[in-house]
Amino acid sequence: MLFLTQMINQKWMIKQKDPIGVIIPSFFPPRIKILTKFETSSYETIKSALVNRDLKQALYDEGKVIMDGVLLTLHGDEHRKRRKLEHRVFQRDFFRYYEQELFPKTLNETILPFLKKGSMDLIDFGYRITMNLTADFAGIDRIKKTPEETENLLSLVKTFSQGATLVHSKRSHDEVNKEVLKALEKFDKEFLIPSKQRRKKLIKEFKNNKLKKEELPRDVLTILLMNEDNINLNNDLIKREIAFYLQAGSHSTANSMTHALHEIFTWCQKDPQNITKIREDRLFLQRCVHESMRLHPASPVAWRKSQCPVSLEKNINMKKDDLIIMDLHEANQDKSIFGKDSDIFNPNRKVSKNQFLWGLTFGIGLHMCFGRDLDGGVVPNENTDPNSHQYGIVTLLVKKILNEDGCPDPKNMPKIDSSTERSNWASYPIIFGEKK
């Protein structure tokens, strides 16, 4: 049936682009009911769509094997209740504490072997460092603390990422789904069940007044197991939710870091003096990261399906179950908002006070990314103290690599990930040298 629908869409839909960039479908033949698709890259239209509560997340329908029922795909009251429950973990004080107290130690430990070696691959390193981060706040214990255990979890997380972004995969979807199901089973047995057992024991001690609440682990798994809001959660759903957090944090952060460094490397080649400013001004470095995030959103598109008739503007009048595909990559380069050079990397860019330099990358409204402050940090103002500011872990990662004089390996060129339609890197080798 899916194949038939794809054939009908390709053969019987003629797209006509109007002056403002909205694509309106024509239908053939009228007796066949097909999905009506609208496409837009209008910045303001996308903003209004992202906050419209009659439009439901639809991008991850293909990846149901891992995304079915997780927070990102929920809608309406169900989404509100789950978000309220899990938001207890994602408070700004937790992100600040993690960034300033815990993360530096993890960063130094993770990068040390690569510094001794003199080289590393940014994507591999990005997954390793952020996997530990996401495992901590998702609630997955690494009991053995061995390299083999790390490699095992890393492999599982990468498989989860392929399942979540299945809609853009160029591989056989059936093959990917089988791999994800197998990985979920292994993850459950080797990581999730032991982590649940430890937390259930601690929760029992808390309920018996043998443990204070603040002594419980501060992570998503603990919140779900306590489930003080009595939301209907079964074991399979908890498994998918935790797996989702692991892959979402690792996948997006690793690529955001790599894109930012690539843009900085390229920019500094044109004017080598730029690297001095970047190294000496942490707030400016954060601007570089935000500018790169604008140009390279983790998801280049957002999909929403209408739950009832919705009118976003004169050319987008959606009936129930219609689909709108929003081009975030193109919208983030809107010249009226980001200037005439909106398609290039320019950390000196000025935007109005009501706009974020990263554009729509983290989304807005109810489905705004939980990890926005964790990855991107807090937007500074004229009174920001650089010594106490929350920069976000992507900025901290980039800063560490630049301070160690990391640069592209001239003998080993970076490679684009050809298995997906997303603009991800498959590998990005760098070397470390003496600071000049």
Secondary structure, DSSP 8 states (H G I E B T S, - for coil): -HHHHHHHHHHHEEEEE-TTS-EEEEES-TTS----EEEE--HHHHHHHHT-TTEEE-TTSTTHHHHTTSGGG--HHHHHHHHHHHTTT--HHHHHHIIIIIHHHHHHHHHHHHHHHTEEEHHHHHHHHHHHHHHHHHT---SS--HHHHHHHHHHHHHHHHHHTGGGB-S-HHHHHHHHHHHHHHHIIIIIHHHHHHHHHHHHHHHTTSS-GGGS--SHHHHHHH-TT-----HHHHHHHHHHHHHHHHHHHHHHHHHHHHHHHHHHHH-TTHHHHHHH-HHHHHHHHHHHHHHS-SSSEEEEEESS-EEEETTEEE-TT-EEEEEHHHHTT-HHHH-TTTTS--TT----TTS-TTTTTT--GGG--TTHHHHH-----TT--TTT----HHHHHHHHHHHTTEEE-TTS--EE-TTBSS--EEE-EEEE----
